[in-house]
Amino acid sequence: MFDDPFFRQFFGDDGSGQDGNNGSNGNNGSNGTDGTLQESGMGSGFIFDSTGYILTNQHVVADADKIEVTVIGHNKPFTAKLLGSSRDLDLAVLKIEGATFPTLKLGDSGSANMGDWVVAIGNPYGFDHTVTVGVLSANERQISIQDTEGQRNYEHLLQTDASINPGNSGGLC
């Protein structure tokens, strides 16, 4: 997961403060049924409609051949369909089929004020159900980030002191 280009742009290394692959063979993935390595990644997201619509980050699902979603309370992962994504906004909408799912309501970022407490829920480093708290330190931040596909210019960002770790992208705040 440390080879994810999105995170390398923040850390410039493997996230441990050391340049390199942390002693691994440099491959990111698991063995496929034919013995070849299959690249995999992880991220977070949340269901915003009880019929199975999910919001996550575009970089979490970019170039994915198959997207599987684990939902708390269900034994097996769901196969998700990518309905749409925006590289410029770094957002993606997925759809899973199944029963009525619990949802989270989308908030109004325009009503957020500096100093407000925030809660970040995600899946950093594959640790399920991780919750951190912090403070909203700025509204309307702009940043430009170079990635493998060119320059990303983000506008209207909320800045918090929540940590950024591989796997918690797409979570909620």
Contact map, one row per residue, 1 for C-alpha under 8 A:
11110000000000000000000000010000000000011100000000000000000000000000000000000000000000000000000000000000000000000000000000000000000000000000000000000000000000000000011000000
11110011000001100000100000000000000000000000000000000000000000000000000000000000000000000000000000000000000000000000000000000000000000000000000000000000000000000000010000000
11111011000001000000000000010000000000000000000000000000000000000000000000000000000000000000000000000000000000000000000000000000000000000000000000000000000000000000000000000
11111111000000000000000000000000000000001000000000000000000000000000000000000000000000000000000000000000000000000000000000000000000000000000000000000000000000000000010000000
00111111100000000000000000000000000000000000000000000000000000000000000000000000000000000000000000000000000000000000000000000000000000000000000000110000000000000000000000000
00011111110000000000000000000000000000000000000000000000001000000000000000000000000000000000000000000000000000000000000000000000000000000000000000100000000000000000000000000
01111111111000000000000000000000000000000000000000000000000000000000000000000000000000000000000000000000000000000000000000000000000000000000000000000000000000000000110000000
01111111111111100000000000000000000000000000000000000000000000000000000000000000000000000000000000000000000000000000000000000000000000000000000000000000000000000000000000000
00001111111100000000000000000000000000000000000000000000000000000000000000000000000000000000000000000000000000000000000000000000000000000000000011100000000000000000000000000
00000111111100000000000000000000000000000000000000000000000000000000000000000000000000000000000000000000000000000000000000000000000000000000000000000000000000000000000000000
00000011111111101000000000000000000000000000000000000000000000000000000000000000000000000000000000000000000000000000000000000000000000000000000000000000000000000000000000000
00000001111111100010000000000000000000000000000000000000000000000000000000000000000000000000000000000000000000000000000000000000000000000000000000000000000000000000000000000
00000001001111111111000000000000000000000000000000000000000000000000000000000000000000000000000000000000000000000000000000000000000000000000000000000000000000000000000000000
01100001001111111111110000000000000000000000000000000000000000000000000000000000000000000000000000000000000000000000000000000000000000000000000000000000000000000000000000000
01000001001111111100000000000000000000000000000000000000000000000000000000000000000000000000000000000000000000000000000000000000000000000000000000000000000000000000000000000
00000000000011111100000000000000000000000000000000000000000000000000000000000000000000000000000000000000000000000000000000000000000000000000000000000000000000000000000000000
00000000001011111110000000000000000000000000000000000000000000000000000000000000000000000000000000000000000000000000000000000000000000000000000000000000000000000000000000000
00000000000011111111010000000000000000000000000000000000000000000000000000000000000000000000000000000000000000000000000000000000000000000000000000000000000000000000000000000
00000000000111001111100000000000000000000000000000000000000000000000000000000000000000000000000000000000000000000000000000000000000000000000000000000000000000000000000000000
00000000000011000111111000000000000000000000000000000000000000000000000000000000000000000000000000000000000000000000000000000000000000000000000000000000000000000000000000000
01000000000001000011111111000000000000000000000000000000000000000000000000000000000000000000000000000000000000000000000000000000000000000000000000000000000000000000000000000
00000000000001000101111100000000000000000000000000000000000000000000000000000000000000000000000000000000000000000000000000000000000000000000000000000000000000000000000000000
00000000000000000001111110000000000000000000000000000000000000000000000000000000000000000000000000000000000000000000000000000000000000000000000000000000000000000000000000000
00000000000000000000111111100000000000000000000000000000000000000000000000000000000000000000000000000000000000000000000000000000000000000000000000000000000000000000000000000
00000000000000000000101111100000000000000000000000000000000000000000000000000000000000000000000000000000000000000000000000000000000000000000000000000000000000000000000000000
00000000000000000000100111110000000000000000000000000000000000000000000000000000000000000000000000000000000000000000000000000000000000000000000000000000000000000000000000000
00000000000000000000000111111000000010100000000000000000000000000000000000000000000000000000000000000000000000000000000000000000000000000000000000000000000000000000000000000
10100000000000000000000001111100000011110000000000000000000000000000000000000000000000000000000000000000000000000000000000000000000000000000000000000000000000000000000000000
00000000000000000000000000111110000011111000000000000000000000000000000000000000000000000000000000000000000000000000000000000000000000000000000000000000000000000000000000000
00000000000000000000000000011111000011110000000000000000000000000000000000000000000000000000000000000000000000000000000000000000000000000000000000000000000000000000000000000
00000000000000000000000000001111111111000000000000000000000000000000000000000000000000000000000000000000000000000000000000000000000000000000000000000000000000000000000000000
00000000000000000000000000000111111111000000000000000000000000000000000000000000000000000000000000000000000000000000000000000000000000000000000000000000000000000000000000000
00000000000000000000000000000011111100000000000000000000000000000000000000000000000000000000000000000000000000000000000000000000000000000000000000000000000000000000000000000
00000000000000000000000000000011111100000000000000000000000000000000000000000000000000000000000000000000000000000000000000000000000000000000000000000000000000000000000000000
00000000000000000000000000000011111110000000000000000000000000000000000000000000000000000000000000000000000000000000000000000000000000000000000000000000000000000000000000000
00000000000000000000000000000011111111000000000000000000000000000000000000000000000000000000000000000000000000000000000000000000000000000000000000000000000000000000000000000
00000000000000000000000000111111001111100000000000000000000000000000000000000000000000000000000000000000000000000000000000000000000000000000000000000000000000000000000000000
00000000000000000000000000011111000111110000000000000000000000000000000000000000000000000000000000000000000000000000000000000000000000000000000000000000000000000000000000000
00000000000000000000000000111100000011111000000000000000000000000000000000000000000000000000000000000000000000000000000000000000000000000000000000000000000000000000000000000
10000000000000000000000000011100000001111100000000000000000000000000000000000000000000000000000000000000000000000000000000000000000000000000000000000000000000000000000000000
10010000000000000000000000001000000000111110000000000000000100000000000000000000000000000000000000000000000000000000000000000000000000000000000000000000000000000000001000000
10000000000000000000000000000000000000011111000000000000000100000000000000000000000000000000000000000000000000000000000000000100000000000000000000000000000000000000011000000
00000000000000000000000000000000000000001111100000000001000100000000000000000000000000000000000000000000000000000000000001110000000000000000000000000000000000000000011111100
00000000000000000000000000000000000000000111110000000001000000000000000000000000000000000000000000000000000000000000000001100000000000000000000000000000000000000000001111100
00000000000000000000000000000000000000000011111000000111100000000000000000000000000000000000000000000000000000000000000001000000000000000000000000000000000000000000000011110
00000000000000000000000000000000000000000001111100000111000000000000000000000000000000000000000000000011000000000000000000000000000000000000000000000000000000000000000001110
00000000000000000000000000000000000000000000111111011110000000000000000000000000000000000000000000001111000000000000000000000000000000000000000000000000000000000000000000000
00000000000000000000000000000000000000000000011111011110000000000000000000000000000000000000000000000011110000000000000000000000000000000000000000000000000000000000000000000
00000000000000000000000000000000000000000000001111111100000000000000000000000000000000000000000000001011000000000000000000000000000000000000000000000000000000000000000000000
00000000000000000000000000000000000000000000001111111000000000000000000000000000000000000000000000011110000000000000000000000000000000000000000000000000000000000000000000000
00000000000000000000000000000000000000000000000011111000000000000000000000000000000000000000000111111000000000000000000000000000000000000000000000000000000000000000000000000
00000000000000000000000000000000000000000000001111111100000000000000000000000000000000000000001111011000000000000000000000000000000000000000000000000000000000000000000000000
00000000000000000000000000000000000000000000001111111110000000000000000000000000000000000000111100000000000000000000000000000000000000000000000000000000000000000000000000000
00000000000000000000000000000000000000000000111110011111000000000000000000000000000000000000111100000000000000000000000000000000000000000000000000000000000000000000000000000
00000000000000000000000000000000000000000000111100001111100000000000000000000000000000000011110000000000000000000000000000000000000000000000000000000000000000000000000001000
00000000000000000000000000000000000000000011110000000111110100000000000000000000000000000011110000000000000000000000000000000000000000000000000000000000000000000000000011100
00000000000000000000000000000000000000000000100000000011111110000000000000000000000000000111000000000000000000000000000000000000000000000000000000000000000000000000000011000
00000000000000000000000000000000000000000000000000000001111111000000000000000000000011101111000000000000000000000000000000000000000000000000000000000000000000000000000000000
00000100000000000000000000000000000000000000000000000000111111000000000000000000000000100110000000000000000000000000000000000000000000000000000000000000000000000000000000000
00000000000000000000000000000000000000001110000000000001111111000000000000000000000000000000000000000000000000000000000000000000000000000000000000000000000000000000000011000
00000000000000000000000000000000000000000000000000000000111111110010000000000000000000000001000000000000000000000000000000000000000000000000000000000000000000000000000000000
00000000000000000000000000000000000000000000000000000000011111110000000000000000000000000000000000000000000000000000000000000000000000000000000000000000000000000000000000000
00000000000000000000000000000000000000000000000000000000000011111000000000000000000000000000000000000000000000000000000000000000000000000000000000000000000000000000000000000
00000000000000000000000000000000000000000000000000000000000011111110000000000000000000000000000000000000000000000000000000000000000000000000000000000000000000000000000000000
00000000000000000000000000000000000000000000000000000000000000111110000000000000000000000000000000000000000000000000000000000000000000000000000000000000000000000000000000000
00000000000000000000000000000000000000000000000000000000000000011111000000000011000000000000000000000000000000000000000000000000000000000000000000000000000000000000000000000
00000000000000000000000000000000000000000000000000000000000010011111100000000011100000000000000000000000000000000000000000000000000000000000000000000000000000000000000000000
00000000000000000000000000000000000000000000000000000000000000000111110000001111000000000000000000000000000000000000000000000000000000000000000000000000000000000000000000000
00000000000000000000000000000000000000000000000000000000000000000011111000001111000000000000000100000000000000000000000000000000000000000000000000000000000000000000000000000
00000000000000000000000000000000000000000000000000000000000000000001111101011100000000000000000000000000000000000000000000000000000000000000000000000000000000000000000000000
00000000000000000000000000000000000000000000000000000000000000000000111111001100000000000000000000000000000000000000000000000000000000000000000000000000000000000000000000000
00000000000000000000000000000000000000000000000000000000000000000000011111000000000000000000000000000000000000000000000000000000000000000000000000000000000000000000000000000
00000000000000000000000000000000000000000000000000000000000000000000001111100000000000000000000000000000000000000000000000000000000000000000000000000000000000000000000000000
00000000000000000000000000000000000000000000000000000000000000000000011111111000000000000000000000000000000000000000000000000000000000000000000000000000000000000000000000000
00000000000000000000000000000000000000000000000000000000000000000000000011111000000000000000000000000000000000000000000000000000000000000000000000000000000000000000000000000
00000000000000000000000000000000000000000000000000000000000000000000010001111100000000000000000000000000000000000000000000000000000000000000000000000000000000000000000000000
00000000000000000000000000000000000000000000000000000000000000000001111001111110000000000000000000000000000000000000000000000000000000000000000000000000000000000000000000000
00000000000000000000000000000000000000000000000000000000000000000001111000011111000000000000000110000000000000000000000000000000000000000000000000000000000000000000000000000
00000000000000000000000000000000000000000000000000000000000000000111100000001111100000000000000100000000000000000000000000000000000000000000000000000000000000000000000000000
00000000000000000000000000000000000000000000000000000000000000000111100000000111110000000000011110000000000000000000000000000000000000000000000000000000000000000000000000000
00000000000000000000000000000000000000000000000000000000000000000010000000000011111000000000011100000000000000000000000000000000000000000000000000000000000000000000000000000
00000000000000000000000000000000000000000000000000000000000000000000000000000001111110000001111000000000000000000000000000000000000000000000000000000000000000000000000000000
00000000000000000000000000000000000000000000000000000000000000000000000000000000111110000001111000000000000000000000000000000000000000000000000000000000000000000000000000000
00000000000000000000000000000000000000000000000000000000000000000000000000000000011111000001110000000000000000000000000000000000000000000000000000000000000000000000000000000
00000000000000000000000000000000000000000000000000000000010000000000000000000000011111100111100000000000000000000000000000000000000000000000000000000000000000000000000000000
00000000000000000000000000000000000000000000000000000000010000000000000000000000000111111111000000000000000000000000000000000000000000000000000000000000000000000000000000000
00000000000000000000000000000000000000000000000000000000011000000000000000000000000011111110000000000000000000000000000000000000000000000000000000000001000000000000000000000
00000000000000000000000000000000000000000000000000000000000000000000000000000000000001111100000000000000000000000000000000000000000000000000000000000001110000000000000000000
00000000000000000000000000000000000000000000000000000000010000000000000000000000000001111110000000000000000000000000000000000000000000000000000000000000010000000000000000000
00000000000000000000000000000000000000000000000000000000111000000000000000000000000011111111000000000000000000000000000000000000000000000000000000000000000000000000000000000
00000000000000000000000000000000000000000000000000000011111000000000000000000000000011101111100000000000000000000000000000000000000000000000000000000000000000000000000000000
00000000000000000000000000000000000000000000000000000011110010000000000000000000011111000111110000000000000000000000000000000000000000000000000000000000000000000000000000000
00000000000000000000000000000000000000000000000000001111000000000000000000000000011110000011111000000000000000000000000000000000000000000000000000000000000000000000000000000
00000000000000000000000000000000000000000000000000001111000000000000000000000001111100000001111100000000000000000000000000000000000000000000000000000000000000000000000000000
00000000000000000000000000000000000000000000000000011100000000000000000000000001111000000000111110000000000000000000000000000000000000000000000000000000000000000000000000000
00000000000000000000000000000000000000000000000000111100000000000000100000000111100000000000011111000000000000000000000000000000000000000000000000000000000000000000000000000
00000000000000000000000000000000000000000000000000110000000000000000000000000101000000000000001111100000000000000000000000000000000000000000000000000000000000000000000000000
00000000000000000000000000000000000000000000000000110000000000000000000000000000000000000000000111111000000000000000000000000000000000000000000000000000000000000000000000000
00000000000000000000000000000000000000000000000000100000000000000000000000000000000000000000000011111000000000000000000000000000000000000000000000000000000000000000000000000
00000000000000000000000000000000000000000000000001110000000000000000000000000000000000000000000001111100000000000000000000000000000000000000000000000000000000000000000000000
00000000000000000000000000000000000000000000001011110000000000000000000000000000000000000000000001111110000000000000000000000000000000000000000000000000000000000000000000000
00000000000000000000000000000000000000000000001001000000000000000000000000000000000000000000000000011111000000000000000000000000000000000000000000000000000000000000000000000
00000000000000000000000000000000000000000000011111000000000000000000000000000000000000000000000000001111100000000000000000000000000000000000000000000000000000000000000000000
00000000000000000000000000000000000000000000011110000000000000000000000000000000000000000000000000000111110000000000000000000000000000000000000000000000000000000000000000000
00000000000000000000000000000000000000000000000100000000000000000000000000000000000000000000000000000011111000000000000000000000000000000000000000000000000000000000000000000
00000000000000000000000000000000000000000000000100000000000000000000000000000000000000000000000000000001111100000000000000000000000000000000000000000000000000000000000000000
00000000000000000000000000000000000000000000000000000000000000000000000000000000000000000000000000000000111110000000000000000000000000000000000000000000000000000000000000000
00000000000000000000000000000000000000000000000000000000000000000000000000000000000000000000000000000000011111110000000000000000000000000000000000000000000000000000000000000
00000000000000000000000000000000000000000000000000000000000000000000000000000000000000000000000000000000001111110000000000000000000000000000000000000000000001000000000000000
00000000000000000000000000000000000000000000000000000000000000000000000000000000000000000000000000000000000111110000000000000000000000000000000000000000000000000000000000000
00000000000000000000000000000000000000000000000000000000000000000000000000000000000000000000000000000000000111111000000000000000000000000000000000000000000000000000000000000
00000000000000000000000000000000000000000000000000000000000000000000000000000000000000000000000000000000000111111101000000000000000000010010000000000000000000000000000000000
00000000000000000000000000000000000000000000000000000000000000000000000000000000000000000000000000000000000000111111000000000000000000010110000000000000000000000000000000000
00000000000000000000000000000000000000000000000000000000000000000000000000000000000000000000000000000000000000011111000000000000000000111110000000000000000000000000000000000
00000000000000000000000000000000000000000000000000000000000000000000000000000000000000000000000000000000000000001111100000000000000000111000000000000000000000000000000000000
00000000000000000000000000000000000000000000000000000000000000000000000000000000000000000000000000000000000000011111110000000000000000110000000000000000000000000000000000000
00000000000000000000000000000000000000000000000000000000000000000000000000000000000000000000000000000000000000000011111000000000000011110000000000000000000000000000000000000
00000000000000000000000000000000000000000000000000000000000000000000000000000000000000000000000000000000000000000001111100000000000011110000000000000000000000010000000000001
00000000000000000000000000000000000000000000000000000000000000000000000000000000000000000000000000000000000000000000111110000000001111000000000000000000000000000000000000011
00000000000000000000000000000000000000000000000000000000000000000000000000000000000000000000000000000000000000000000011111000000001111000000000000000000000000000100000000111
00000000000000000000000000000000000000000000000000000000000000000000000000000000000000000000000000000000000000000000001111100000111100000000000000000000000000000000000100111
00000000000000000000000000000000000000000011100000000000000000000000000000000000000000000000000000000000000000000000000111110001111000000000000000000000000000000000001111110
00000000000000000000000000000000000000000011000000000000000000000000000000000000000000000000000000000000000000000000000011111111110000000000000000000000000000000000001110100
00000000000000000000000000000000000000000010000000000000000000000000000000000000000000000000000000000000000000000000000001111111010000000000000000000000000000000000111110000
00000000000000000000000000000000000000000000000000000000000000000000000000000000000000000000000000000000000000000000000000111110000000000000000000000000000000000000111100000
00000000000000000000000000000000000000000100000000000000000000000000000000000000000000000000000000000000000000000000000000111111000000000000000000000000000000000000001000000
00000000000000000000000000000000000000000000000000000000000000000000000000000000000000000000000000000000000000000000000000111111110000000000000000000000000000000000000000000
00000000000000000000000000000000000000000000000000000000000000000000000000000000000000000000000000000000000000000000000001110111110000000000000000000000000000000000000000000
00000000000000000000000000000000000000000000000000000000000000000000000000000000000000000000000000000000000000000000000011100011111000000000000000000000000000000000000000000
00000000000000000000000000000000000000000000000000000000000000000000000000000000000000000000000000000000000000000000000011110011111100000000000000000000000000000000000000000
00000000000000000000000000000000000000000000000000000000000000000000000000000000000000000000000000000000000000000000001111000000111110000000000000000000000000000000000000000
00000000000000000000000000000000000000000000000000000000000000000000000000000000000000000000000000000000000000000000001110000000011111000000000000000000000000000100000000000
00000000000000000000000000000000000000000000000000000000000000000000000000000000000000000000000000000000000000000000111100000000001111100000000000000000000000000100000000000
00000000000000000000000000000000000000000000000000000000000000000000000000000000000000000000000000000000000000000000111100000000000111110000000000000000000000011100000000000
00000000000000000000000000000000000000000000000000000000000000000000000000000000000000000000000000000000000000000111110000000000000011111000000000000000000000011100000000000
00000000000000000000000000000000000000000000000000000000000000000000000000000000000000000000000000000000000000011111110000000000000001111110000000000000000001111000000000000
00000000000000000000000000000000000000000000000000000000000000000000000000000000000000000000000000000000000000000110000000000000000000111110000000000000000001111000000000000
00000000000000000000000000000000000000000000000000000000000000000000000000000000000000000000000000000000000000001100000000000000000000011111100000000000000001110000000000000
00000000000000000000000000000000000000000000000000000000000000000000000000000000000000000000000000000000000000011100000000000000000000011111100000000000000111100000000000000
00000000000000000000000000000000000000000000000000000000000000000000000000000000000000000000000000000000000000000000000000000000000000000111110000000000001111000000000000000
00000000000000000000000000000000000000000000000000000000000000000000000000000000000000000000000000000000000000000000000000000000000000000111111000000000001111100000000000000
00000000000000000000000000000000000000000000000000000000000000000000000000000000000000000000000000000000000000000000000000000000000000000001111100000000111110000000000000000
00000000000000000000000000000000000000000000000000000000000000000000000000000000000000000000000000000000000000000000000000000000000000000000111110000000111000000000000000000
00000000000000000000000000000000000000000000000000000000000000000000000000000000000000000000000000000000000000000000000000000000000000000000011111000011110000000000000000000
00000000100000000000000000000000000000000000000000000000000000000000000000000000000000000000000000000000000000000000000000000000000000000000001111100011100000000000000000000
00000000100000000000000000000000000000000000000000000000000000000000000000000000000000000000000000000000000000000000000000000000000000000000000111111111000000000000000000000
00001100100000000000000000000000000000000000000000000000000000000000000000000000000000000000000000000000000000000000000000000000000000000000000011111111000000000000000000000
00001000000000000000000000000000000000000000000000000000000000000000000000000000000000000000000000000000000000000000000000000000000000000000000001111100000000000000000000000
00000000000000000000000000000000000000000000000000000000000000000000000000000000000000000000000000000000000000000000000000000000000000000000000001111110000000000000000000000
00000000000000000000000000000000000000000000000000000000000000000000000000000000000000000000000000000000000000000000000000000000000000000000000001111111000000000000000000000
00000000000000000000000000000000000000000000000000000000000000000000000000000000000000000000000000000000000000000000000000000000000000000000000111101111100000000000000000000
00000000000000000000000000000000000000000000000000000000000000000000000000000000000000110000000000000000000000000000000000000000000000000000000111100111110000000000000000000
00000000000000000000000000000000000000000000000000000000000000000000000000000000000000010000000000000000000000000000000000000000000000000000011110000011111000000000000000000
00000000000000000000000000000000000000000000000000000000000000000000000000000000000000011000000000000000000000000000000000000000000000000000011100000001111110000000000000000
00000000000000000000000000000000000000000000000000000000000000000000000000000000000000000000000000000000000000000000000000000000000000000001111000000000111110000000000000000
00000000000000000000000000000000000000000000000000000000000000000000000000000000000000000000000000000000000000000000000000000000000000000011110000000000011111000000000000000
00000000000000000000000000000000000000000000000000000000000000000000000000000000000000000000000000000000000000000000000000000000000000000011110000000000011111100000000000000
00000000000000000000000000000000000000000000000000000000000000000000000000000000000000000000000000000000000010000000000000000000000000011111100000000000000111110000000000000
00000000000000000000000000000000000000000000000000000000000000000000000000000000000000000000000000000000000000000000000000000000000000011110100000000000000011111000000000000
00000000000000000000000000000000000000000000000000000000000000000000000000000000000000000000000000000000000000000000010000000000000001111100000000000000000001111100000000000
00000000000000000000000000000000000000000000000000000000000000000000000000000000000000000000000000000000000000000000000000000000000001111000000000000000000000111110000000000
00000000000000000000000000000000000000000000000000000000000000000000000000000000000000000000000000000000000000000000000100000000000111100000000000000000000000011111000000000
00000000000000000000000000000000000000000000000000000000000000000000000000000000000000000000000000000000000000000000000000000000000000000000000000000000000000001111100000000
00000000000000000000000000000000000000000000000000000000000000000000000000000000000000000000000000000000000000000000000000000000000000000000000000000000000000000111110110000
00000010000000000000000000000000000000000000000000000000000000000000000000000000000000000000000000000000000000000000000000011000000000000000000000000000000000000011111110000
11010010000000000000000000000000000000000110000000000000000000000000000000000000000000000000000000000000000000000000000000011000000000000000000000000000000000000001111110000
10000000000000000000000000000000000000001111000000000000000000000000000000000000000000000000000000000000000000000000000001111100000000000000000000000000000000000000111110000
00000000000000000000000000000000000000000011000000000000000000000000000000000000000000000000000000000000000000000000000011111000000000000000000000000000000000000001111111100
00000000000000000000000000000000000000000011100000000001100100000000000000000000000000000000000000000000000000000000000001110000000000000000000000000000000000000001111111100
00000000000000000000000000000000000000000011110000000011100100000000000000000000000000000000000000000000000000000000000001000000000000000000000000000000000000000000000111110
00000000000000000000000000000000000000000011110000000001000000000000000000000000000000000000000000000000000000000000000111100000000000000000000000000000000000000000000111111
00000000000000000000000000000000000000000000110000000000000000000000000000000000000000000000000000000000000000000000001111000000000000000000000000000000000000000000000001111
00000000000000000000000000000000000000000000000000000000000000000000000000000000000000000000000000000000000000000000011110000000000000000000000000000000000000000000000000111
